[in-house]
Amino acid sequence: MIYLFYGQDIDLARRKANGVVDSLLKKRPDASLFRLDSDTWQEAAFDEYIGGQGLFSQKYIVVLDRLFEKKELKEYVVDHLKELKASDNIFIVLENNLDKATLVKFEKNAEKVQVFGESKEDGKSKKAGEFNMFAITDALGARNQKRLWTLYQQAVRHNVVPEELHGILFWQVKSMLLAASTTNPNDAGLNPFVYSKAKNYAKNFSIAELKKISSQLVAMYHQAHRREVDFDVALEKFFLSI
């Protein structure tokens, strides 16, 4: 199984890759973790990780850290993508920018491919900052599950991190609760524009529902940071529950 994280923002890609590794180790505490970079590369070890298992059938989690900086290592790994896909072990591939041909091969074999930094979509350069965060809060307020899901997928493609999405969703729910329980912006502590929108959106929920959603978001944040749940997966479930 292959997970690919790549792009110009290598630091963000690394944080995401490390988060996935932590989540996998949480789910599989008996798994063995290995890392290979261009300095520690051993062909025999790589081949063993593809087909091997530890004692008592433990799985391997293998991080391949920017091996493609060396042409011969890139060629070797790409030539073995089908074997990596079929392996019972998990390979986390972390790279900078990839050429189109290599990316296509990964897309055919990887379980997950995620780009961080600039990417090309429909001939235009896209960045995380171009995603309209308030569109997703409006979809939540309107209780439009289909639009919520569509916007979430757009946010993922634009590399918006889960913490940022969670924060603005919590702000929206808090605003709706304040607006629903007060009669004017001053009492709610909100500016008039935010208050007016939140007041209208709050009509789509009962106070009990808003309190429940608020509690869900608080619990999600703490569980994700205790590594009890994957933040991305928790957000997906949240959107599908609205």
C-alpha positions as CSV (number, residue, x, y, z in Angstrom):
1,M,0.0,0.0,0.0
2,I,1.3,3.4,-1.0
3,Y,0.6,6.9,0.4
4,L,2.2,9.8,-1.5
5,F,2.7,13.3,-0.1
6,Y,4.6,15.7,-2.3
7,G,4.9,19.3,-3.4
8,Q,6.8,22.6,-3.1
9,D,5.7,23.0,0.6
10,I,7.8,20.0,1.8
11,D,7.4,21.0,5.4
12,L,3.6,20.8,5.3
13,A,3.9,17.6,3.3
14,R,6.2,16.2,6.0
15,R,3.9,17.2,8.8
16,K,1.0,15.5,7.0
17,A,3.1,12.3,6.4
18,N,4.2,12.2,10.0
19,G,0.6,12.6,11.1
20,V,-0.4,9.6,9.0
21,V,2.4,7.6,10.4
22,D,1.4,8.5,14.0
23,S,-2.2,7.5,13.2
24,L,-1.2,4.2,11.7
25,L,1.0,3.4,14.7
26,K,-1.9,4.2,16.9
27,K,-4.1,1.7,15.0
28,R,-1.2,-0.8,14.7
29,P,0.9,-0.5,17.9
30,D,2.8,-3.7,17.0
31,A,3.9,-2.4,13.6
32,S,7.6,-1.7,12.9
33,L,8.6,1.7,11.6
34,F,11.5,2.1,9.1
35,R,12.8,5.2,7.3
36,L,14.9,5.3,4.2
37,D,16.5,8.4,2.7
38,S,19.2,8.9,0.1
39,D,21.9,8.5,2.8
40,T,20.5,5.4,4.5
41,W,19.2,3.7,1.3
42,Q,19.9,-0.1,1.1
43,E,18.4,-1.9,-1.8
44,A,18.3,-5.2,0.1
45,A,16.4,-3.5,3.0
46,F,13.9,-2.0,0.5
47,D,13.3,-5.3,-1.1
48,E,12.8,-6.9,2.3
49,Y,10.3,-4.2,3.4
50,I,8.2,-5.0,0.3
51,G,7.7,-8.7,1.0
52,G,8.7,-9.1,4.6
53,Q,7.0,-9.0,8.0
54,G,8.2,-8.8,11.5
55,L,7.9,-11.4,14.2
56,F,4.4,-12.6,14.9
57,S,3.2,-11.1,11.6
58,Q,3.7,-7.5,12.5
59,K,3.3,-5.1,9.6
60,Y,6.0,-2.7,8.4
61,I,5.4,1.1,8.0
62,V,8.2,2.4,5.7
63,V,8.8,6.1,5.1
64,L,10.7,6.8,1.9
65,D,12.0,10.3,2.5
66,R,13.0,12.2,-0.7
67,L,14.7,9.3,-2.4
68,F,14.0,10.8,-5.8
69,E,16.8,13.4,-5.3
70,K,19.0,10.6,-6.7
71,K,17.9,9.5,-10.2
72,E,18.9,5.9,-9.7
73,L,16.8,5.6,-6.5
74,K,13.8,7.2,-8.2
75,E,14.0,4.7,-11.0
76,Y,14.3,1.8,-8.7
77,V,11.3,2.8,-6.6
78,V,9.1,3.7,-9.6
79,D,10.0,0.3,-11.2
80,H,8.6,-1.4,-8.0
81,L,5.4,0.6,-7.6
82,K,3.2,-2.4,-8.4
83,E,5.0,-4.5,-5.8
84,L,4.6,-1.7,-3.2
85,K,0.9,-1.5,-4.1
86,A,0.4,-5.2,-3.6
87,S,2.5,-5.4,-0.4
88,D,0.9,-6.0,3.0
89,N,3.1,-3.3,4.3
90,I,2.5,0.4,4.1
91,F,4.9,2.8,2.3
92,I,4.7,6.5,3.0
93,V,6.5,8.4,0.1
94,L,7.6,12.0,0.8
95,E,8.9,14.0,-2.2
96,N,9.2,17.5,-3.6
97,N,7.8,18.2,-7.0
98,L,7.2,15.2,-9.3
99,D,7.3,15.1,-13.1
100,K,4.0,14.3,-14.8
101,A,5.0,10.8,-15.9
102,T,6.0,9.8,-12.4
103,L,2.9,11.3,-10.9
104,V,0.7,9.4,-13.3
105,K,2.3,6.1,-12.2
106,F,1.7,6.9,-8.6
107,E,-1.9,7.9,-9.2
108,K,-2.4,4.4,-10.7
109,N,-0.9,2.6,-7.8
110,A,-1.2,4.7,-4.6
111,E,-4.0,4.5,-2.1
112,K,-3.7,8.2,-1.5
113,V,-1.9,11.0,-3.4
114,Q,-1.8,14.5,-1.8
115,V,0.0,17.6,-3.1
116,F,1.2,20.5,-0.8
117,G,2.1,23.9,-2.2
118,E,1.4,24.9,-5.8
119,S,-0.3,22.5,-8.1
120,K,-1.6,22.6,-11.6
121,E,-5.4,22.3,-12.1
122,D,-7.0,23.1,-15.4
123,G,-3.9,24.9,-16.5
124,K,-3.9,27.3,-13.6
125,S,-1.7,27.4,-10.5
126,K,-3.7,26.8,-7.3
127,K,-2.6,27.7,-3.7
128,A,-4.2,26.9,-0.4
129,G,-5.0,30.6,0.2
130,E,-7.3,30.7,-2.8
131,F,-9.9,28.5,-1.2
132,N,-12.8,30.5,0.2
133,M,-13.0,29.4,3.8
134,F,-16.3,31.3,4.4
135,A,-18.0,29.3,1.7
136,I,-17.8,26.2,3.9
137,T,-19.2,28.0,7.0
138,D,-22.1,29.2,4.8
139,A,-22.8,25.7,3.7
140,L,-22.7,24.5,7.3
141,G,-25.1,27.3,8.3
142,A,-27.4,26.5,5.4
143,R,-27.3,22.8,6.5
144,N,-26.4,21.9,3.0
145,Q,-24.7,18.5,3.3
146,K,-24.0,18.1,-0.4
147,R,-22.4,21.5,-0.7
148,L,-20.4,20.9,2.5
149,W,-19.0,17.7,1.1
150,T,-18.1,19.3,-2.2
151,L,-16.4,22.3,-0.5
152,Y,-14.5,19.9,1.8
153,Q,-13.1,18.1,-1.2
154,Q,-12.1,21.4,-2.7
155,A,-10.4,22.4,0.6
156,V,-8.4,19.1,0.5
157,R,-7.3,19.8,-3.1
158,H,-6.1,23.2,-2.1
159,N,-4.2,21.8,0.9
160,V,-6.2,23.4,3.6
161,V,-5.1,21.8,6.8
162,P,-7.7,20.1,9.1
163,E,-7.0,22.5,12.0
164,E,-7.8,25.5,9.9
165,L,-11.1,24.0,8.7
166,H,-12.0,22.9,12.2
167,G,-11.3,26.3,13.6
168,I,-13.6,28.2,11.2
169,L,-16.4,25.6,11.6
170,F,-16.2,25.9,15.3
171,W,-16.4,29.7,15.0
172,Q,-19.5,29.4,12.9
173,V,-21.3,27.1,15.3
174,K,-20.3,29.4,18.2
175,S,-21.6,32.4,16.3
176,M,-24.9,30.7,15.6
177,L,-25.3,29.7,19.3
178,L,-24.6,33.3,20.4
179,A,-27.0,34.8,17.8
180,A,-29.8,32.3,18.6
181,S,-29.6,33.1,22.3
182,T,-29.5,36.9,22.1
183,T,-31.5,39.7,20.6
184,N,-28.9,42.0,19.2
185,P,-25.2,42.1,18.0
186,N,-23.9,43.8,21.1
187,D,-25.2,41.2,23.5
188,A,-23.8,38.5,21.3
189,G,-20.4,40.2,21.0
190,L,-20.5,39.9,17.2
191,N,-20.4,42.5,14.5
192,P,-23.8,43.3,12.9
193,F,-23.0,41.5,9.6
194,V,-21.8,38.3,11.3
195,Y,-24.7,38.5,13.7
196,S,-27.3,38.8,11.0
197,K,-26.0,35.8,9.0
198,A,-25.6,33.7,12.1
199,K,-29.1,34.6,13.3
200,N,-30.6,33.4,10.0
201,Y,-28.5,30.3,9.8
202,A,-29.4,29.4,13.4
203,K,-33.0,28.9,12.3
204,N,-31.9,25.7,10.5
205,F,-30.9,24.1,13.8
206,S,-32.4,23.7,17.3
207,I,-30.3,25.1,20.2
208,A,-29.8,21.5,21.3
209,E,-28.5,20.5,17.9
210,L,-26.0,23.5,17.9
211,K,-24.8,22.5,21.4
212,K,-24.3,18.9,20.3
213,I,-22.4,20.0,17.2
214,S,-20.2,22.3,19.3
215,S,-19.5,19.4,21.7
216,Q,-18.6,17.2,18.8
217,L,-16.1,19.7,17.4
218,V,-14.5,20.2,20.8
219,A,-14.2,16.4,21.3
220,M,-12.9,16.0,17.7
221,Y,-10.1,18.5,18.3
222,H,-8.8,16.9,21.5
223,Q,-9.1,13.3,20.1
224,A,-7.2,14.3,17.0
225,H,-4.4,15.9,19.0
226,R,-4.2,12.9,21.3
227,R,-3.9,10.9,18.1
228,E,-7.0,8.9,18.9
229,V,-8.6,9.7,15.6
230,D,-7.3,10.9,12.2
231,F,-8.4,14.6,11.8
232,D,-9.2,14.2,8.1
233,V,-11.4,11.2,8.7
234,A,-13.1,12.8,11.7
235,L,-14.0,15.8,9.6
236,E,-15.3,13.6,6.8
237,K,-17.7,11.9,9.2
238,F,-18.7,15.2,10.7
239,F,-19.7,16.6,7.3
240,L,-21.7,13.5,6.5
241,S,-23.6,13.8,9.8
242,I,-25.0,17.3,9.2
